Amino acid sequence: SAALPSGWSVESGMRISRRGGQVEFMGSSAGVHRLYTVPLDGSAPARLVSGGEAVLFGPFDFQIGANGGRVVFRTEGRKSELFSAPVDGSNPPQRLSATLQARGSVVAFALAPGEERVVYLADQVIDETFELYSVPADGSAPPVLLHPALTPGRDVLDFQISSDSQRVVYRSDSLVDEQLELLSVPIDASRPPVRLGRILVTGGDVLDYQISPDGRNVVYRADSTINDLEELFSTPIQGSRGPVKLSRPLVPGGDVRSFQISADSRTVAFAAQRNAAGARTLLVAPIRGEEKALELAGPFQGGGTVFEYAISADGSLVTYRADQEAPGVIELFAVRRSSIRGAGRR
């Protein structure tokens, strides 16, 4: 970073690209942040990637694609806008976001793993009405809206991009005001969005969600059948069939608190309430719901609970911390299973 202007310092955020041995980092002075790139071996001086634009907020507001060829970043000022540039600084940044209304800003963005498109969330047309857009990462075409235009008061809350860069899953109250539902749409807006799960009760919402690593399914928590009862569901990302419930009630009103998908995309581990006091146990189920969820933790002595857990890449081993055998004594356990039908603790 020796090429930084006098008075500038290197911020804590950095990204290492997978191609070309480059590292991107933030330089700052008097609250202004700019983006630089430099070879990892120090064979050339640092080059400015962001041009004259200042990168928004601080050192983590930029992303490098999985292929390592392009960096996307937001800029600060009266409006937050979106730009893209080659990671080696060989060409100037290209503006990706369209013209924003007077107080509009890009509030979130993600570069798809394939590096061909960028998805971003912005109140581009109506102030405080946040909509979802997709644009080629090189700026070769204008952004497209990924859903029908929203009316004031409706919003897209958040989104995820599938690992194959084909689809975007997002939460929105676009269908029913103030009711967060889950929708899926092709990343290029070639087809309209499809609803992934129907909320059946007034006041129900999709609480959180995750796309499986293979990009085929979406697992989500929602109080969709009974208000304030948090259950776990799985559904194909294309909406080809309705969701299946992965969780099963352990106690009346027992909620699913969290979940993890195995790296091979076949198994879901989740923590659920095991007693009226809110203590948690650990269960596992196949992601497509072919078989009922299997409880892995326990038997518990007293009011023991599972504190945290992790599932192996192939779903065959789950480790967890719990005060399972003595109240207040937190120990580490592992459950290895050959299939979803049986488990053995060690």
N, C-alpha and C positions, 0 to 999 in steps of 0.2 A: 504493500500500500504506500510505498515511498512517493508515488506520483501525486498524492493528494495535495490540494492547495494548502498554503500556510494557514494555520488556525483550524484546520479540519481534523476530525478524529474518527476512528473506526468504531461503529456501533457493534453491539453484541450479536446481531443477527447475521447469518451467512448461509449460503446454499452451495453445495458442490454439484456441478453438473456431471452427468454420466458420460458425456461425449466431449472430447477435446481437453480434458484435464483442467477445466476452468473452475474457479470459485467466484461466486458473486457475493458482494458484501456492501453494507451501507456505510457511507461517510456522512458526517453531520457537522454543521457549524451554525451556531446561533439558532438552533431549532429547525434548521433546514436539512432535510435528508436527501441524499442523491445515491444512485445505484452505480456500482463499479464492478468490473470484471477483471480478473488477472489469472494468468496460468499458475497452476499449483506449484510448478517447479521454479517459479520466479524468473523465467526466461525472457519475459517482456514486462514492461511497466503496466500498471493498472490503467484501464480505459473506462471512460464514462459511458454507461449504457443508457441511462435515463435522459440524456440530453440536458436541456435547461430546466426540465420539470423536476419538481421536488416530490419525493415519494411520501405518501401519506403516513402520518402518525409515527412511524418508527421502523425498527429494523426487521420486522417480520411481515411486512405488507407487500411481498412479492413472491412469485412461484415460478419454479423451473419444471418443465415437463419431464416425463419419465425418460424420454429419449435425449434430454439434455441439450436441445438445440435452441430453445426459445425461452425467454423470461417474460412474464406478464406482471405488471405492477399498476397500482393506483397512484394518483397524484393528489397533492393537497392544494388548497386555495379556496376560492369562493365556492367552487364545485369540486367534488371528487370524481375524476375521470379515469378511464382505463386505457392503458397502452401496452404494446407488445414490441419486443426487439430481439434480435439474435443475441445469444449469450456472449458471443465474442465481440460484440460492439461493432460489427462490420457494417451495419446499416443503422440509420437513425430510427428512433421509436415510431411506431405506427399507432395512431389513435384507433381504438376498437369500439368504444362506446359512442352512440349516436348523440346528436345535439340534445342536451338536457334542458328541461324547463328551468325557469329562473332559479329555483332553489333545489334543483334535483342533484342527486349524488349516487354514485355506485357504492353500495354498502357491503357487498360480498361478491367474490368471484372465484372461479376455479378453472384451471387449464386441464382439459381432458387428458387422460393418460396417453392417448395416441398423438397428442400435441397438435391436432388439426383444428380443434375448436375450443373456444372459451365460453363458459356460461357465467352470466353475471346477474345480480339483483340490483335494481335501481328504481327510484321514483322518477323515471325518465319523462313521463308525460303529465302525470298529475301529482302534485306535491303530497308527500306522505302516503302515496299509493304505490307499493313496491311490487314490481312485476319482474318476470324472469325472461332473460334474453339469451340468445346464442349467436356467436359470431365467429367467422374463420379467424384463427390465431394470427394469420399474417395480414389481416385487414383487407383481404381481397374482395370482400362483399360486405354489405351493410348488415347490422344485427337483425335477427328475426325474433318476434315475440313467440314464446313457446306455448302460449295458451290464449284463449279468447281474452280480449281486453277487459280489465277489471273496472268496476265502478268504484267511486270514492268510498272508503271504509272497508273495502276488501283488500287482501294482501296475500302475497306469497311470503311465508315465514323463513324457510330455509330449503336447501336442496342438496342432493348428492348425485354424482355422475358414476355410472357403472364402469367396471374395470375394462370392458371392451369398447368404451367410449361411444356406445350406441344409444343409450337412453339416460334420461334425467328423471329422478324421482324427487318430488317436492311436496311440502305441506302447505295448504292454503285453505282459507275460508271462502274460496271462490264460488262454491256451490251453495252453502248455507252460511249466512253471516255469523261470524264469531264461532264457527264450528270447524276445527282443524281436521281436514281429511287428507288422505294420501293419494297422489296422482302420479302417473308415469307418462312420459312423452318422448318420442325420438329426439335426439339431440339437435337435429336439423329442422325440426318442426314439420317433417314431411307428412305426419299424420297428427290428428288432434289428440289431446291427453285422454287417458283412460283412468277411471277411478279404481284404485286397488283394493279398497275395503269400504263397505258402507257402514256409517255410524247409525245405529238403530235406536238410540235413546237421546232425548233432549239433554243437552249439556255435555255429551260425550265428545272426546277428542282423541286424535292420534298423538301420543305423548312423545315418543321418539322412535327411530327406525334405523335400519342398517341394510345396505345392499350386500348380498353375499359376495365373497371374493370372486366367484366365477361369473358374476353379473346376471344370474338367472332368477334369483329369488330376492324378495324383500321380507325381512322380519321386523315386526313392529309391536309396540305396546300401545294399548288403547282401552278406554272404558266405553267400548262400542255397544255392548249388550246390556250392561247394568251400569248406571251412572255411578262413578267413583270406584268401580271395581276394575283394577288394572290387570288386564289379561294379555297373553302373548299370542301373536298370530304370524302366519307365514303365507305368502302369496307369490305367484309367478310375476316377474317384473313387467311382463307384457299384458297382464290382466287377462290371461287366457282362461283362467278359472277363478272361482271365488276363494277367499282366504280360508285356511284351516286353523283351528285353535290348537296351539302347542301346549298350553298350560292346562292344568286340571286343579280344581279347588281342593286345597288342603284343609282350610278352616273357613267358616262363613266370613265373607268379606276379605279373604286373604288375597293380597295384591302380589303381582310380579314386580320386583323392584329393579332388576337389571338383567341383561343377557349378553352373551358372546357367541359369535359364530365361528366354528372351526375353520382353519385355513383351507381345508379341502371342500368347504361349502356343504357338507353333508349333515353336520350335527350342530345343535344349539344347546348351550348350557345356560341355565338361568337361575336366579335366586328369587325365592318366593316366600311369603309370610307363612310360618308354620304354626303359629299360635296366636291367641288373642292379644298378647303383649307386643306383637310385631317382630318377634325373633324370626330369623330367616333360615331356610334350608336350601339345599342345592339339588336341582333336577337337570335332566338331559333328555332331549327328544330329537328324532330325525327331522331335518328341516322341512320335509314335505308332509310331515305328520302321519306317516304310514302306521306308526305305533304310538301307544300312549307314553307320556312322559314318565321317566324312571327316576325315583328319588335316590340320590347318591350319598348324601350325608346322613349322619345319625347311626344308631339311636343316640339321642341327646339325653344328657343327665341334667335335669332341671330346665332352666330357661335359656340354654345355650343357643348361640346364633352363628351363622357363617358371616365372616367379615369381608372377605375378598376371595376371588377364585380365578383360575386360568385354565383354558382348555388347550390340549395339544393340537398340532396341525392336522392330524388325522382323526381327532375326536376320541381316541382310545384311552386317553388319560386326562383326568381332571384333578388339579391340586387346589386346595383351599385352606384358609386359616379359620379356625373356629374354637370356641370354648365348648367343645362337644362332650368331653369326658369329665370335666370338673368346672363348675361355674367360675368364671373369671380367669381361668387358666387357658390362654390362647395358644394352640398348638397347630402344627402344619400336618395336613393329611393329604393322601393321594388315593384316588380310586382308578383302578385300571379295569377296563372291560373289553371283552372280545367282540361284543355286539350290543345293540341297544336292549337286548332281552335280558342281560344279566350283568352283574357287577360284583367285584370282589375288592374289599378294602385292604390296604396294606400299610 
